[in-house]
Each structure stands twice: as C-alpha cells, then as structure tokens.
Amino acid sequence: MLVYQQNDKLILLKAIPRRWLDDGEEINVENQPTEYGVLNFNVRSHLKNGFIEMILDKPKQTIPGDIAIRFRHPQGHKILAVELNGKTWDDFQNNYVYLSNSSDKRVKIKVIFYQ
C-alpha cells in the first residue's frame, strides 16, 4: 500500500515489500488523489551509501494530522538520522518519519540508516 488515509492523517509506504527499497530501486507516484488534494512523490534507494531519499509534493490543503512515512530497510536496519530539506529533522520513530510540523509543500527527505 503506497498511500493510506487513516482518520485525519496520511500514511505513505505503509505496506510495501521491503525489496522495493533495495539499493537502486525507485518508487514514483504521480497525481495520487487524497481527501486533501493531490500528492506526488519519488523515492530513491541509495542503500550502498546508507540512505533513502524522497521528494514529496504534499496536497495543497492542510492535513489536520500527520503525514507518516514508513521507511523499512530491506535488511531491517534502524533509522539513524533524518534530514528535511537539508536540515536535521528529529520527528521520527521506529520506521516512521512524521511531517506534522513542516509547512513546506515540497520537501526533500533523506533517511540515513545504521549500517
């Protein structure tokens, strides 16, 4: 499942096979309708270099809850750090990155994993 709405939040990449995030893989979603408008995103795995990156165009309408994005490392490694638009982002837990406090409509997320 690539995009899932639960109550007032959007959950991305919740139930994708781990192999979809193997090094070199890419996921591209365009013009995905949601209750809050259309969203687009592109995910690229650079796991040989220890990270996965995502460019997300959020819906135009403000989402009352979080956008939660699940980044499951294919080998089960945990998230070490997250950058949002090149700056440290601390709102992550387990396999999820949360965008509850970001007002930017386009964000670049870099998820760095323990090796």
Number of C-alpha atoms within 10 A of each C-alpha: 10 15 16 15 12 8 8 12 16 21 20 20 18 18 13 14 12 13 12 17 22 19 18 12 14 16 14 12 13 11 12 13 12 14 11 16 14 15 19 16 19 15 22 20 22 18 20 11 11 17 21 26 21 20 18 18 18 20 19 11 12 11 16 12 15 16 21 21 20 20 24 24 23 14 11 12 14 16 22 14 16 22 16 18 14 11 11 12 18 12 14 18 11 11 17 20 23 18 20 14 10 13 10 12 13 16 19 19 22 23 25 20 19 12 13
